Amino acid sequence: MKDALKKLLGLDESEQQQEHESGCIKRASAALMAEVMAVDHDWAEVEIDTIGRLMQQQMELSAQESSQILDAVLEEQKERHDLFQMTRLVNEKYSEAEKFELVKCLWRVAYADGNLDSWEEHIIRRIADLLHLPHRLFIQSKLQTRPQGSDDPQP
């Protein structure tokens, strides 16, 4: 039965495994963005919209896929905060360049509401450290995403 279903779907086990891993990494990345949004205890709608938009752009998801993942991640975020689990998966699957792009997404979420909270900066720094992203790339990601005219002090 299982083999027949695989043939029907046109997937072999390695393709199924890759699809599963891809879904897990997208969830982990979305969960890290949700952590940045939630750390200041202010779930601004603009931040939620930013996460959804970034998921569509960076992860090439449809609006519906993005919404489904984001809804699940936000529900989970209320109950648990396991940065190590999320970053472990990213470390296993992402290159340094992909980690850099993810950290830029984290900054975009933090800046989305027009206010960079010190807790947001702290959690992004912590995530970047857990991702083993060199400090120069952490700073570069912040500078590349900082809004023009921001009164955010330069590092």
N, C-alpha and C positions, 0 to 999 in steps of 0.2 A: 504493500500500500504506500509506504513511504517513498519507495523508488518510483512508483507510478506518479505520485504527486510531484516529485522533483522533475520527472520528465515532462509532465504537463506544464509546469511552470518554466521549464527550460533552464533550471538551475542545477548545478552540481553542488556537492558539499562545500567545496572551496568558495564558490560564489555565494552560497548561503552564509558561510562564515564571514566573508568580507562584508556582506550586507549587514550582518549583525554587528560587527565591529564598527562599521561606519555609523550605524545608528547610535551605538554607545558613545562614540567620540563626539558626535553632535550633541547628545544629551549632556555629556560632561562639559563641553564648551559653553552650552547654554546655561548650565548650572553655575559655572564660574561667573558668567555675566550677571546672573540673578543674585549671586552673593554680593557683587559690587553694588547693585541696585539696593539691596536690602540692608546693607551694613549700617546705613544712617537711619534706619527705621522709618524711612519715608519712601513708600512705593509710588513714585510719581508716574502718572500715565505716560508721560513723554519717555521715561526710561523703559517702560514695558514696550512701548512702540519701537523704541530704538533697538532693543534686543531682538524683537521680531524682524525688523528690517535688516539688521546685521546678519541674522540667521539666513534670511533669504539671499542676501548678497554674497556673504562669505562662504556659506555652506551649500549654496545653490539649491535651496529648498523652495517649494511652493508656499504660498501664503497659508494654505491649509496644513501642510506638514509642519511649518514653523509654528503655527498656532497650537497644534496638538502637542508638540514637544514642549513648547513654552508653558502651556497650561499644566502639564504634568510636572515640569521642573519647579514651577512656582508653588504648586501644592506640596511637593517634597521639601522645598526650601523652608517652609514654615516649621517643619519638624526636625530637620537634621542639617548639620553643617560639617561636612567631611571634606575639607579641602585636599587632604592627602589622597583620598580615594579618587577624587576627580582629577587631580594633577598627575597621579600615577598613570592613569590611562592616557592622558595627553602626552606625558613623557615617553610612553611606549610607542605611540603612533605618529607623533608630530616631529617634523624636522625643526631646527632652530628658526628657520624662516617662518614656518607655520606658527610656532609659539610666539614669535614677534608679532605676527598679524593678529593673533588671539589677544595679546596684551594691548595692542592698539584698539581692539574692539572693547576691551575692558575700560580703557580711558574714554572712549566715545560714550559708553553708558554713564560713566561718572560725570562727564561734562554735559550730558543731555538735558538736565534740568537747569543748567546755567549756574550751578553752584557745586564746586569741587569741595566736598566735605573732607576733613582730615582723616575720618574713618575710611572713606573710599580710597584715598591715596594709600593709606596703610594696608588695606586688604589687597590692593593691586600690587604693592611692593612685596607683600607676603606671597602672593600667587606667583609673581615673577621669580622670586627666590625658589619656590617649590618646583618651578618649571626649569630651574637651572639656567635661566636667561641671564647673560652677562649684564652687569650694572649699566654699562654704556648703552646697551640695547633697551633697557628699561627706561633710561633717560630719553633716548632717541624716540621711543614710542610715545612718551608723554609730550615731547616737543612737537612731534609730527601731528598730533591730534588736538593739541590745545587750541581753543578758539581764538581767533584774532581779537586783540583788544582785551584779552583776559587779564585780570589783575592777579592771577596766580603767579606767585614769585617763581622766577627761574631757579633751577637747582644750582 
